[in-house]
Amino acid sequence: MITGTYIAKVENSFGSNGINDGDKLILNKDFSCESDTWGKGRYRLVYNYQGTRIKMSFGNWTYNSYFSRAYLIGKPKIIIFWDLGSEFKKIK
């Protein structure tokens, strides 16, 4: 399940788009979302051969990313910056 609460793990703030370590992101079933970083917004999921992408809109700001899941069975993570180990980890 994609909906739920995620917490940011940011090891290096470079390329984090203003997201700080410990920031919370909530994805609701009605495709609304709330972020400590950007406030309230909407999201949509895009499925393709590469996996599941997420597009979040907060007023004039849009953030695009994708999900990662360890061996397809772990808890989903939203990648912030893969090379720097930054991600939103699902906590509930």
C-alpha positions as CSV (number, residue, x, y, z in Angstrom):
1,M,0.0,0.0,0.0
2,I,1.4,3.4,-1.0
3,T,-0.7,5.6,1.3
4,G,0.6,6.4,4.7
5,T,3.2,8.4,6.6
6,Y,6.7,8.7,5.4
7,I,9.7,10.3,7.2
8,A,12.6,11.9,5.3
9,K,16.1,10.5,5.7
10,V,18.5,13.1,4.3
11,E,22.2,12.4,4.6
12,N,23.3,15.4,2.5
13,S,21.1,18.4,1.9
14,F,22.5,18.9,-1.6
15,G,19.8,18.2,-4.1
16,S,17.1,17.6,-1.5
17,N,14.8,20.4,-2.8
18,G,14.4,21.9,0.7
19,I,13.5,18.6,2.4
20,N,15.2,18.3,5.8
21,D,16.0,15.2,7.7
22,G,13.0,14.1,9.7
23,D,10.4,16.0,7.6
24,K,7.1,14.2,7.3
25,L,5.1,13.4,4.2
26,I,1.5,12.0,4.4
27,L,-0.1,10.4,1.3
28,N,-3.9,9.9,1.7
29,K,-6.2,7.5,-0.1
30,D,-8.1,10.4,-1.8
31,F,-4.8,11.5,-3.5
32,S,-4.3,14.5,-1.2
33,C,-1.0,14.8,0.5
34,E,0.6,16.9,3.2
35,S,4.3,17.7,3.6
36,D,6.3,19.5,6.4
37,T,8.3,21.0,3.5
38,W,5.7,22.1,1.0
39,G,2.3,22.1,2.8
40,K,-0.9,20.6,1.4
41,G,-1.2,19.3,-2.1
42,R,-2.2,16.5,-4.4
43,Y,-0.4,13.5,-5.9
44,R,-0.8,11.1,-8.7
45,L,0.8,7.8,-9.5
46,V,2.2,6.8,-12.8
47,Y,2.9,3.1,-13.6
48,N,5.2,2.0,-16.3
49,Y,7.8,-0.6,-17.1
50,Q,10.4,1.1,-14.9
51,G,8.1,1.0,-11.8
52,T,5.9,3.4,-10.0
53,R,6.4,7.1,-10.2
54,I,4.8,9.8,-8.0
55,K,4.0,13.3,-9.1
56,M,3.1,15.7,-6.2
57,S,1.7,19.2,-6.8
58,F,1.8,21.9,-4.1
59,G,0.4,25.1,-5.7
60,N,2.9,26.2,-8.3
61,W,5.5,23.7,-7.1
62,T,5.6,20.1,-8.5
63,Y,7.9,17.3,-7.3
64,N,8.4,14.2,-9.3
65,S,10.1,11.0,-7.9
66,Y,9.7,7.3,-7.8
67,F,9.3,4.4,-5.4
68,S,11.9,1.9,-4.4
69,R,11.2,-1.3,-2.5
70,A,13.8,-3.8,-1.3
71,Y,13.4,-7.0,-3.2
72,L,9.8,-6.0,-4.0
73,I,8.6,-7.0,-0.5
74,G,10.1,-4.3,1.8
75,K,8.3,-1.1,2.8
76,P,8.1,1.4,0.0
77,K,10.5,4.4,-0.1
78,I,10.1,7.6,-2.1
79,I,13.5,8.5,-3.5
80,I,14.7,12.1,-3.0
81,F,18.3,11.8,-4.3
82,W,19.4,8.2,-4.9
83,D,23.2,8.9,-5.1
84,L,23.2,10.7,-1.8
85,G,21.0,8.2,0.0
86,S,18.1,10.6,0.6
87,E,14.6,9.2,0.7
88,F,11.2,9.2,2.4
89,K,10.8,5.9,4.4
90,K,7.4,4.7,5.1
91,I,6.7,4.4,8.9
92,K,3.0,3.6,8.9
